[in-house]
Amino acid sequence: MSSLPRLVREQVARVMSNVRQAFRAVAARNTHGTLIGVEMEGLSGESVSGELFQHYGFSSAPLPGAEYLVVPVGGNSKHAVVVASEDGRYRLTLQDGEVSLYTDEGDYIHMKRGRLIEVVTDDLVFKVKNKVRFDTPMVEMTGDQHVDGSIKADAEIADHTRTMQGDRDLYNAHGHSGGPPPKPPQ
């Protein structure tokens, strides 16, 4: 009776030897379409083609040299699916609990500890159909500001000298050679 368990183990081992387990690979190139196809090189040097599966709403096209975790569907490398990708060459250094999105060009969104989000890029464009609202007590800006449309303020506008209301008060109080103040007042 002791030979039956041994025979079963041997049979399972024989079957499993023909089933490819998950493996690591290195990205070679991508093909873009409805799905992102990937050409990669397994760690034993073999060329493998597959699909890059990604979470809904997130897309990436890893550069050659990125690392993959590959699952051969049905144990066969002919239908390989990349379930995770990583590229430590460009990854930001994070503290525990932090999250980032990043590119090889140095652009990133870094959600830091202390509830701080840092965005770094050369140009940032928002395409918004109706409105952008900042619900905050303060907006700070460095550099110049250019506005194509009107600017409206529901409160006071001030510069380094005085407020616009202060300018109106000065204008309304002045006269010419003892004449009456300007009409209409500002």
KOLVEX-511533 format. One record per residue (C-alpha): x, y, z; residue in one letter. Coordinates in steps of 0.001 Angstrom, whole numbers, m for minus. Each point is the difference from the previous one (the first is absolute). Layout:
% KOLVEX-511533
<tipa xx="X" yy="Y" zz="Z" res="A"/>
...
END
This chain:
% KOLVEX-511533
<tipa xx="0" yy="0" zz="0" res="M"/>
<tipa xx="2919" yy="2384" zz="640" res="S"/>
<tipa xx="891" yy="m57" zz="m3689" res="S"/>
<tipa xx="m3333" yy="1604" zz="m1031" res="L"/>
<tipa xx="765" yy="3418" zz="1569" res="P"/>
<tipa xx="3468" yy="m126" zz="m1558" res="R"/>
<tipa xx="m1480" yy="m781" zz="m3435" res="L"/>
<tipa xx="m2486" yy="2874" zz="337" res="V"/>
<tipa xx="2805" yy="2415" zz="961" res="R"/>
<tipa xx="2077" yy="m1131" zz="m2969" res="E"/>
<tipa xx="m2945" yy="425" zz="m2397" res="Q"/>
<tipa xx="m757" yy="3492" zz="1351" res="V"/>
<tipa xx="3674" yy="945" zz="m256" res="A"/>
<tipa xx="102" yy="m1239" zz="m3613" res="R"/>
<tipa xx="m3109" yy="2029" zz="m927" res="V"/>
<tipa xx="1230" yy="3110" zz="1849" res="M"/>
<tipa xx="3355" yy="m181" zz="m1779" res="S"/>
<tipa xx="m1907" yy="807" zz="m3214" res="N"/>
<tipa xx="m1871" yy="2944" zz="1562" res="V"/>
<tipa xx="1796" yy="3317" zz="m114" res="R"/>
<tipa xx="m175" yy="1874" zz="3291" res="Q"/>
<tipa xx="m58" yy="3787" zz="385" res="A"/>
<tipa xx="3358" yy="1555" zz="m883" res="F"/>
<tipa xx="1862" yy="3305" zz="m209" res="R"/>
<tipa xx="870" yy="1614" zz="m3335" res="A"/>
<tipa xx="1533" yy="3200" zz="m1358" res="V"/>
<tipa xx="m1906" yy="2258" zz="m2417" res="A"/>
<tipa xx="1298" yy="213" zz="m3569" res="A"/>
<tipa xx="m2728" yy="1977" zz="m1832" res="R"/>
<tipa xx="m3725" yy="737" zz="m69" res="N"/>
<tipa xx="m2673" yy="m184" zz="m2680" res="T"/>
<tipa xx="m2914" yy="2361" zz="490" res="H"/>
<tipa xx="m3624" yy="m779" zz="m770" res="G"/>
<tipa xx="m3087" yy="m882" zz="2000" res="T"/>
<tipa xx="2338" yy="m1961" zz="2257" res="L"/>
<tipa xx="3667" yy="765" zz="478" res="I"/>
<tipa xx="2018" yy="m2872" zz="m1399" res="G"/>
<tipa xx="3443" yy="m542" zz="1427" res="V"/>
<tipa xx="3112" yy="m1670" zz="m1258" res="E"/>
<tipa xx="2227" yy="m1066" zz="2844" res="M"/>
<tipa xx="2968" yy="m2122" zz="888" res="E"/>
<tipa xx="m309" yy="m2591" zz="2745" res="G"/>
<tipa xx="2797" yy="m259" zz="2515" res="L"/>
<tipa xx="1218" yy="m3188" zz="m1712" res="S"/>
<tipa xx="423" yy="2026" zz="m3227" res="G"/>
<tipa xx="m3069" yy="m1212" zz="m1910" res="E"/>
<tipa xx="m2175" yy="2466" zz="m1974" res="S"/>
<tipa xx="m3618" yy="118" zz="1139" res="V"/>
<tipa xx="m2982" yy="1930" zz="m1390" res="S"/>
<tipa xx="m2950" yy="894" zz="2183" res="G"/>
<tipa xx="m2602" yy="2502" zz="1074" res="E"/>
<tipa xx="481" yy="2720" zz="2603" res="L"/>
<tipa xx="m3035" yy="m162" zz="2294" res="F"/>
<tipa xx="m658" yy="3183" zz="1964" res="Q"/>
<tipa xx="m2534" yy="1258" zz="2501" res="H"/>
<tipa xx="m3031" yy="1809" zz="m1434" res="Y"/>
<tipa xx="681" yy="3725" zz="m320" res="G"/>
<tipa xx="3790" yy="m381" zz="99" res="F"/>
<tipa xx="2217" yy="m465" zz="m3031" res="S"/>
<tipa xx="3717" yy="m128" zz="m426" res="S"/>
<tipa xx="2405" yy="m958" zz="m2750" res="A"/>
<tipa xx="3166" yy="m1145" zz="1772" res="P"/>
<tipa xx="3323" yy="725" zz="m1668" res="L"/>
<tipa xx="2413" yy="m2714" zz="m1106" res="P"/>
<tipa xx="1837" yy="m1208" zz="3078" res="G"/>
<tipa xx="m3034" yy="126" zz="2296" res="A"/>
<tipa xx="m634" yy="m3159" zz="1986" res="E"/>
<tipa xx="m3135" yy="m2121" zz="m285" res="Y"/>
<tipa xx="m1698" yy="m2701" zz="2002" res="L"/>
<tipa xx="m1446" yy="m2366" zz="m2600" res="V"/>
<tipa xx="m2694" yy="m2629" zz="451" res="V"/>
<tipa xx="m272" yy="m2586" zz="m2774" res="P"/>
<tipa xx="m3759" yy="m606" zz="m318" res="V"/>
<tipa xx="m644" yy="m3730" zz="149" res="G"/>
<tipa xx="3664" yy="m536" zz="806" res="G"/>
<tipa xx="1014" yy="716" zz="m3611" res="N"/>
<tipa xx="2345" yy="2847" zz="m977" res="S"/>
<tipa xx="m1853" yy="391" zz="m3307" res="K"/>
<tipa xx="m2725" yy="1863" zz="1914" res="H"/>
<tipa xx="1979" yy="2114" zz="2444" res="A"/>
<tipa xx="m1520" yy="2865" zz="1960" res="V"/>
<tipa xx="2018" yy="2676" zz="1787" res="V"/>
<tipa xx="m1761" yy="622" zz="3316" res="V"/>
<tipa xx="2481" yy="2480" zz="1460" res="A"/>
<tipa xx="2737" yy="2268" zz="m1293" res="S"/>
<tipa xx="2719" yy="1960" zz="1744" res="E"/>
<tipa xx="2831" yy="2303" zz="m999" res="D"/>
<tipa xx="2242" yy="956" zz="2879" res="G"/>
<tipa xx="2083" yy="2252" zz="m2252" res="R"/>
<tipa xx="m2666" yy="2728" zz="225" res="Y"/>
<tipa xx="m1912" yy="m813" zz="3198" res="R"/>
<tipa xx="m174" yy="2720" zz="2633" res="L"/>
<tipa xx="1266" yy="m666" zz="3492" res="T"/>
<tipa xx="m3078" yy="m284" zz="2199" res="L"/>
<tipa xx="m696" yy="m188" zz="3699" res="Q"/>
<tipa xx="m2353" yy="m2679" zz="1301" res="D"/>
<tipa xx="m3580" yy="896" zz="m931" res="G"/>
<tipa xx="910" yy="2325" zz="m2889" res="E"/>
<tipa xx="m1161" yy="m409" zz="m3613" res="V"/>
<tipa xx="1394" yy="1334" zz="m3283" res="S"/>
<tipa xx="m507" yy="m11" zz="m3756" res="L"/>
<tipa xx="3171" yy="684" zz="m1966" res="Y"/>
<tipa xx="1608" yy="m57" zz="m3436" res="T"/>
<tipa xx="3518" yy="m499" zz="m1297" res="D"/>
<tipa xx="110" yy="3734" zz="m860" res="E"/>
<tipa xx="m239" yy="1047" zz="3644" res="G"/>
<tipa xx="m3693" yy="956" zz="72" res="D"/>
<tipa xx="m1796" yy="m1190" zz="3110" res="Y"/>
<tipa xx="m2935" yy="286" zz="2330" res="I"/>
<tipa xx="1115" yy="m814" zz="3517" res="H"/>
<tipa xx="m2551" yy="m429" zz="2801" res="M"/>
<tipa xx="2194" yy="605" zz="3016" res="K"/>
<tipa xx="m361" yy="m454" zz="3732" res="R"/>
<tipa xx="m1636" yy="2928" zz="1773" res="G"/>
<tipa xx="m2785" yy="206" zz="m2628" res="R"/>
<tipa xx="2206" yy="1788" zz="m2561" res="L"/>
<tipa xx="m267" yy="m701" zz="m3731" res="I"/>
<tipa xx="2887" yy="1158" zz="m2182" res="E"/>
<tipa xx="m298" yy="188" zz="m3808" res="V"/>
<tipa xx="3171" yy="547" zz="m2049" res="V"/>
<tipa xx="m5" yy="531" zz="m3790" res="T"/>
<tipa xx="958" yy="2567" zz="m2642" res="D"/>
<tipa xx="m3547" yy="901" zz="m1129" res="D"/>
<tipa xx="m3331" yy="m879" zz="1626" res="L"/>
<tipa xx="m3201" yy="337" zz="m2049" res="V"/>
<tipa xx="m3517" yy="m500" zz="1339" res="F"/>
<tipa xx="m2753" yy="m461" zz="m2595" res="K"/>
<tipa xx="m3200" yy="626" zz="1941" res="V"/>
<tipa xx="m3374" yy="529" zz="m1669" res="K"/>
<tipa xx="m1812" yy="2057" zz="2648" res="N"/>
<tipa xx="1945" yy="1232" zz="2992" res="K"/>
<tipa xx="3000" yy="m476" zz="2274" res="V"/>
<tipa xx="m574" yy="845" zz="3657" res="R"/>
<tipa xx="2621" yy="238" zz="2702" res="F"/>
<tipa xx="m1796" yy="m317" zz="3336" res="D"/>
<tipa xx="2804" yy="1323" zz="2175" res="T"/>
<tipa xx="646" yy="3085" zz="2132" res="P"/>
<tipa xx="3227" yy="851" zz="m1881" res="M"/>
<tipa xx="1486" yy="m414" zz="m3490" res="V"/>
<tipa xx="3645" yy="1026" zz="m378" res="E"/>
<tipa xx="1852" yy="462" zz="m3278" res="M"/>
<tipa xx="3551" yy="848" zz="m1018" res="T"/>
<tipa xx="772" yy="1645" zz="m3325" res="G"/>
<tipa xx="m2266" yy="1891" zz="m2370" res="D"/>
<tipa xx="m3670" yy="m563" zz="m610" res="Q"/>
<tipa xx="m1659" yy="271" zz="m3410" res="H"/>
<tipa xx="m3773" yy="m117" zz="m387" res="V"/>
<tipa xx="m1748" yy="m26" zz="m3401" res="D"/>
<tipa xx="m3359" yy="1020" zz="1486" res="G"/>
<tipa xx="m1320" yy="2315" zz="2695" res="S"/>
<tipa xx="918" yy="m148" zz="3652" res="I"/>
<tipa xx="m2780" yy="463" zz="2544" res="K"/>
<tipa xx="479" yy="287" zz="3736" res="A"/>
<tipa xx="m2758" yy="m140" zz="2603" res="D"/>
<tipa xx="2369" yy="1538" zz="2570" res="A"/>
<tipa xx="2785" yy="2572" zz="100" res="E"/>
<tipa xx="2944" yy="32" zz="m2454" res="I"/>
<tipa xx="3301" yy="1353" zz="1329" res="A"/>
<tipa xx="3581" yy="486" zz="m1145" res="D"/>
<tipa xx="3127" yy="1001" zz="1943" res="H"/>
<tipa xx="m1254" yy="3605" zz="409" res="T"/>
<tipa xx="m3753" yy="m94" zz="696" res="R"/>
<tipa xx="m3315" yy="m1524" zz="m948" res="T"/>
<tipa xx="m2110" yy="910" zz="m3030" res="M"/>
<tipa xx="m2554" yy="1472" zz="2433" res="Q"/>
<tipa xx="2780" yy="2171" zz="1412" res="G"/>
<tipa xx="696" yy="1284" zz="m3549" res="D"/>
<tipa xx="m3717" yy="737" zz="m504" res="R"/>
<tipa xx="m148" yy="1931" zz="3264" res="D"/>
<tipa xx="3022" yy="2122" zz="m1032" res="L"/>
<tipa xx="m1502" yy="643" zz="m3436" res="Y"/>
<tipa xx="m3414" yy="926" zz="1362" res="N"/>
<tipa xx="1501" yy="2445" zz="2542" res="A"/>
<tipa xx="2127" yy="1953" zz="m2432" res="H"/>
<tipa xx="m1013" yy="3138" zz="m1844" res="G"/>
<tipa xx="1584" yy="2381" zz="m2537" res="H"/>
<tipa xx="858" yy="3536" zz="1142" res="S"/>
<tipa xx="m2690" yy="m31" zz="2658" res="G"/>
<tipa xx="m2620" yy="m1416" zz="m2378" res="G"/>
<tipa xx="m2500" yy="m2680" zz="903" res="P"/>
<tipa xx="1013" yy="m3641" zz="401" res="P"/>
<tipa xx="m208" yy="m2202" zz="m3110" res="P"/>
<tipa xx="m3359" yy="m1269" zz="m1189" res="K"/>
<tipa xx="m1031" yy="m2739" zz="0" res="P"/>
<tipa xx="1931" yy="m1125" zz="3044" res="P"/>
<tipa xx="1880" yy="m3254" zz="m322" res="Q"/>
END
